[in-house]
């Protein structure tokens, strides 16, 4: 099968959606299919061994960590795309990359699958500060999904978000996967030494964009409460983003400089796995994320997560069993950390057993959906 996967990011600037699509491409390729990663290119783009790509021009978005790709300006890209006999195309975005996938699907008369990953309203509102404009932008998003042959969501709560946006068609739940993870003892020791992490003290970890929409500031305020209660701990904040300097300033104002490490962007896979392994608890109070890869990756390393009760991120987590739940406020996060730490080792083992799903197992389900769509599309298409 020849499959085109489309998203808006490419290594090294991968967000969660890009990492999901990369796993799709790599796993499907290992299973003997030709799967192309199709996305914007930028000057920092790096080559991924064994990954077949089609990249097109892009330009930076002022004030944002992302770039906007412009497939229409990629003459070489359009020529190369025309030469690939796709059987199915799969969009992981409703924006320009998704619309490029739709053009190919219509021209070739092949199925278009689209996965809904993100809460776009919050992003629109942050940029426009206008409810009216944000709702108008949601209509643009929904109009894309209305034209797809099949729409997927990464969990049931995420499907509910898309329905709240106005989509009325059927939605297939197709979760994200995570393969078993490990890191060598040598690399682990090197990473701990690099970051000067202390031994014998509880280690809390946040991994993700340093963006207030993910509530990292609530973690800092919770940690200030723990410090005032006499608790000893270290907090690792791994990631980059538009609010990094504001978060550093907040940590300083709370006198947490000796408790908090801001690593910046961690691009080395073994380094981030080492941080998961070192952490006693992943603290992830985001109500923005839908099915965050960091929760699954931490679970694969035996590290449980503290998540916001009722959030999309918390779907599949049972409090006190394979993770922990709290409210989205500093006091609840602080008490959640204190409740979780003595039980973290057992919950981490349960998380490892119950949360990760191997990508190869998921791709069998994905391929079956693709095959059904291709057969159905062939029946409808004129000879």
Secondary structure, DSSP 8 states (H G I E B T S, - for coil): -EEEEE-S--TTS--HHHHHHHHHHHHHHHTT-EEEEEEE--TT----TT-EEEEE-EEE-TTSS-EEE-GGG-HHHHHHHHTS--SEEEES-SSHHHHHHHHHHHHHT-EEEEEE---HHHHHHHHH--HHHHHHHHHHHHHHHTTSSEEEESSHHHHHHHHHHT--S--EE-----------HHHHHHHHHHHT--SSSEEEEEES---GGGTHHHHHHHHHHHHHTT--EEEEEEB--TTHHHHHHHHHHTT-TTTEEEEE----HHHHHHHHHH-SEEEE--SS-SS-HHHHHHHHTT--EEEETTSGGGTT--BTTTBEEE-SSHHHHHHHHHHHHTTHHHHHHHHHHHT---HHHHHHHHHHHHHHHHHHHHHHS--
